């Protein structure tokens, strides 16, 4: 995924989600957009219904107590 502000490539997590009966059900997650699109295409052919796609960018989280940097998807 391309960051609009800095213009650099950042990693993102792609989640395929189904909302049924007011409940959110995660079906698939990956960091590769091509795998996510392939899964969605297969799911639509098989079940005749679509899924929602969530895109979560990778963020840097600094823990000042332990002086440690962690990366999370938020």
N, CA and C of each residue as an Amber inpcrd file, in Angstrom:
protein
   222
   0.8490000  -1.1630000   0.0000000   0.0000000   0.0000000   0.0000000
   0.8990000   1.2310000   0.0000000   0.5310000   2.2470000  -0.7420000
   1.3050000   3.4750000  -0.8750000   0.7640000   4.5280000   0.0850000
   1.6380000   5.0710000   0.9230000   1.2520000   6.1240000   1.8590000
   1.1220000   7.4430000   1.1020000   0.0080000   8.1190000   1.2280000
  -0.2520000   9.3500000   0.4840000   0.6260000  10.4920000   0.9850000
   0.8430000  10.5800000   2.2960000   1.6030000  11.6990000   2.8540000
   3.0820000  11.6440000   2.4910000   3.7060000  10.4720000   2.6740000
   5.1530000  10.3670000   2.4610000   5.5120000   9.8040000   1.0960000
   4.6030000   9.1130000   0.4400000   4.8790000   8.5370000  -0.8620000
   5.6740000   7.2470000  -0.8080000   5.8220000   6.6740000   0.3790000
   6.5910000   5.4380000   0.5080000   5.6650000   4.2310000   0.6190000
   6.2040000   3.0840000   0.3270000   5.4450000   1.8360000   0.3740000
   5.3800000   1.3470000   1.8170000   4.1710000   1.0820000   2.3260000
   4.0170000   0.5430000   3.6770000   3.2530000  -0.7630000   3.6030000
   3.4860000  -1.6040000   4.5830000   2.8080000  -2.8940000   4.6180000
   1.4230000  -2.7160000   5.2420000   0.4650000  -3.4960000   4.7680000
  -0.9040000  -3.4130000   5.2790000  -1.4670000  -4.8170000   5.4330000
  -2.4290000  -4.9620000   6.3240000  -3.1200000  -6.2160000   6.5330000
  -4.4980000  -6.0990000   5.9050000  -4.8440000  -7.0400000   5.0510000
  -6.1360000  -7.0490000   4.3680000  -7.0040000  -8.1230000   5.0080000
  -8.1660000  -7.7190000   5.5270000  -9.0850000  -8.6600000   6.1630000
 -10.3750000  -8.7350000   5.3570000 -10.8550000  -9.9440000   5.1380000
 -12.1460000 -10.1730000   4.5000000 -13.1480000 -10.4810000   5.6120000
 -14.2130000  -9.6930000   5.6600000 -15.1650000  -9.7650000   6.7590000
 -16.5720000  -9.9390000   6.2180000 -17.3570000 -10.7860000   6.8890000
 -18.7690000 -10.9630000   6.5690000 -19.5870000 -10.4370000   7.7370000
 -20.6200000  -9.6680000   7.4340000 -21.5300000  -9.1950000   8.4690000
 -22.8600000  -9.8990000   8.2540000 -23.2360000 -10.7020000   9.2170000
 -24.4470000 -11.5040000   9.0930000 -25.2060000 -11.4520000  10.4140000
 -26.4420000 -11.0090000  10.3540000 -27.2590000 -10.9370000  11.5570000
 -26.7110000  -9.9640000  12.5850000 -26.0470000  -8.9160000  12.1420000
 -25.4820000  -7.9370000  13.0540000 -24.1620000  -8.3600000  13.6750000
 -23.6420000  -9.5200000  13.2960000 -22.3750000 -10.0050000  13.8280000
 -21.2970000  -9.9220000  12.7560000 -20.0980000  -9.6300000  13.1740000
 -18.9500000  -9.4990000  12.2840000 -18.1310000 -10.7850000  12.3430000
 -17.9830000 -11.4490000  11.1980000 -17.2690000 -12.7170000  11.1320000
 -16.0770000 -12.5480000  10.1990000 -14.8530000 -12.7410000  10.7350000
 -13.6520000 -12.6410000   9.9040000 -13.4720000 -13.9420000   9.1520000
 -13.3290000 -13.8400000   7.8330000 -13.1860000 -15.0190000   6.9880000
 -11.7420000 -15.2700000   6.5810000 -10.9710000 -14.2040000   6.3620000
  -9.6350000 -14.3650000   5.7930000  -8.8210000 -13.1230000   6.0840000
  -7.5070000 -13.2820000   6.3140000  -6.6360000 -12.1270000   6.4530000
  -5.2500000 -12.4510000   5.8920000  -4.6420000 -11.4750000   5.2460000
  -3.3370000 -11.6450000   4.6380000  -2.6930000 -10.2870000   4.4410000
  -1.3820000 -10.2830000   4.1870000  -0.6880000  -9.0330000   3.8890000
  -0.4950000  -8.8490000   2.3860000  -0.9190000  -9.8140000   1.5920000
  -0.7570000  -9.7550000   0.1400000  -2.1020000  -9.4250000  -0.5120000
  -2.1600000  -8.3180000  -1.2420000  -3.4120000  -7.8820000  -1.8650000
  -3.8790000  -8.8670000  -2.9350000  -2.9400000  -9.4690000  -3.6630000
  -3.3320000 -10.4180000  -4.7050000  -3.9990000 -11.6610000  -4.1200000
  -3.4900000 -12.1780000  -2.9990000  -4.1310000 -13.3200000  -2.3390000
  -5.5160000 -12.9500000  -1.8260000  -5.6620000 -11.7270000  -1.3100000
  -6.9550000 -11.2760000  -0.8010000  -7.9820000 -11.1950000  -1.9240000
  -7.5790000 -10.6540000  -3.0720000  -8.5040000 -10.5540000  -4.2040000
  -8.8460000 -11.9260000  -4.7730000  -7.8540000 -12.8240000  -4.8100000
  -8.1060000 -14.1850000  -5.2850000  -9.0840000 -14.9170000  -4.3630000
  -8.9120000 -14.7540000  -3.0330000  -9.8300000 -15.3760000  -2.0890000
 -11.2350000 -14.8170000  -2.2640000 -11.3480000 -13.5030000  -2.4420000
 -12.6740000 -12.8990000  -2.6100000 -13.3580000 -13.4160000  -3.8720000
 -12.6040000 -13.5230000  -4.9520000 -13.1570000 -14.0420000  -6.2140000
 -13.6510000 -15.4820000  -6.0230000 -12.8610000 -16.3070000  -5.3450000
 -13.2530000 -17.6900000  -5.0870000 -14.5000000 -17.7390000  -4.1920000
 -14.5480000 -16.9110000  -3.1450000 -15.6600000 -16.9070000  -2.2060000
 -16.9610000 -16.5080000  -2.8960000 -16.8990000 -15.5040000  -3.7750000
 -18.0940000 -15.0570000  -4.4920000 -18.5910000 -16.1470000  -5.4310000
 -17.6730000 -16.8350000  -6.1300000 -18.0910000 -17.9250000  -7.0170000
 -18.7490000 -19.0510000  -6.2320000 -18.1950000 -19.3770000  -5.0810000
 -18.6840000 -20.5160000  -4.3050000 -19.9920000 -20.2280000  -3.5760000
 -20.0690000 -19.0930000  -2.8850000 -21.2100000 -18.8090000  -2.0110000
 -22.1890000 -17.7730000  -2.5590000 -21.8910000 -17.1560000  -3.6900000
 -22.7770000 -16.1700000  -4.3300000 -23.0940000 -14.9750000  -3.4240000
 -22.1240000 -14.5730000  -2.6110000 -22.2640000 -13.3660000  -1.7920000
 -20.8820000 -12.7600000  -1.5850000 -20.8400000 -11.4620000  -1.4220000
 -19.5650000 -10.7610000  -1.2970000 -19.1430000 -10.5690000   0.1460000
 -17.9100000 -10.1170000   0.3130000 -17.3490000  -9.8300000   1.6230000
 -16.8660000  -8.3860000   1.6560000 -16.7750000  -7.8330000   2.8470000
 -16.2060000  -6.5070000   3.0280000 -14.6980000  -6.6450000   3.1970000
 -13.9450000  -5.6700000   2.6960000 -12.4940000  -5.6840000   2.8340000
 -12.0660000  -4.5600000   3.7580000 -11.3060000  -4.9120000   4.7960000
 -10.7310000  -3.9220000   5.6930000  -9.2440000  -3.8380000   5.4060000
  -8.7070000  -2.6380000   5.3470000  -7.2830000  -2.4380000   5.1210000
  -6.7140000  -1.7590000   6.3520000  -5.8230000  -2.4560000   7.0500000
  -5.2150000  -1.9370000   8.2660000  -3.7270000  -1.7070000   8.0290000
  -3.2530000  -0.4550000   8.0900000  -1.8330000  -0.1890000   7.8640000
  -0.9810000  -0.6220000   9.0570000   0.2750000  -0.9170000   8.7690000
   1.2170000  -1.2990000   9.8130000   1.7200000  -0.0360000  10.4960000
   1.6470000  -0.0060000  11.8360000   2.0620000   1.1770000  12.5780000
   3.1950000   0.8250000  13.5330000   4.0590000   1.8010000  13.7380000
   5.1730000   1.6370000  14.6650000   4.7290000   2.1060000  16.0460000
   4.9300000   1.2590000  17.0600000   4.5610000   1.5920000  18.4360000
   5.8300000   1.5360000  19.2830000   6.1750000   2.6430000  19.9230000
   7.3790000   2.7120000  20.7430000   6.9980000   2.5800000  22.2070000
   7.5970000   1.6080000  22.9030000   7.3910000   1.4170000  24.3310000
   8.5550000   2.0960000  25.0530000   8.2980000   3.2440000  25.6570000
   9.3710000   4.0300000  26.2540000   9.9220000   3.4090000  27.5280000
   9.1290000   2.5850000  28.2130000   9.6220000   1.9580000  29.4470000
  10.6710000   0.8990000  29.1450000  10.4010000   0.1010000  28.1220000
  11.3270000  -0.9760000  27.7700000  12.2820000  -0.5800000  26.6550000
  12.1290000   0.6280000  26.1350000  12.9520000   1.1200000  25.0200000
  12.9290000   0.1350000  23.8520000  11.6970000  -0.1960000  23.4420000
  11.4970000  -1.2090000  22.4250000  10.4950000  -0.7110000  21.3880000
  10.6980000  -1.0740000  20.1210000   9.8090000  -0.6910000  19.0480000
   9.0630000  -1.9450000  18.5740000   7.7470000  -1.8710000  18.5270000
   6.9130000  -2.9620000  18.0180000   6.1130000  -2.4480000  16.8350000
   5.7710000  -3.3570000  15.9430000   4.9380000  -3.0210000  14.7940000
   3.6190000  -3.7740000  14.9200000   2.4950000  -3.0350000  14.7890000
   1.1810000  -3.6440000  14.8790000   0.3260000  -3.1620000  13.7140000
  -0.7080000  -3.9170000  13.4300000  -1.6930000  -3.5070000  12.4240000
  -2.8840000  -2.9300000  13.1720000  -3.2020000  -1.6690000  12.9040000
  -4.3360000  -1.0200000  13.5680000  -5.2820000  -0.4480000  12.5650000
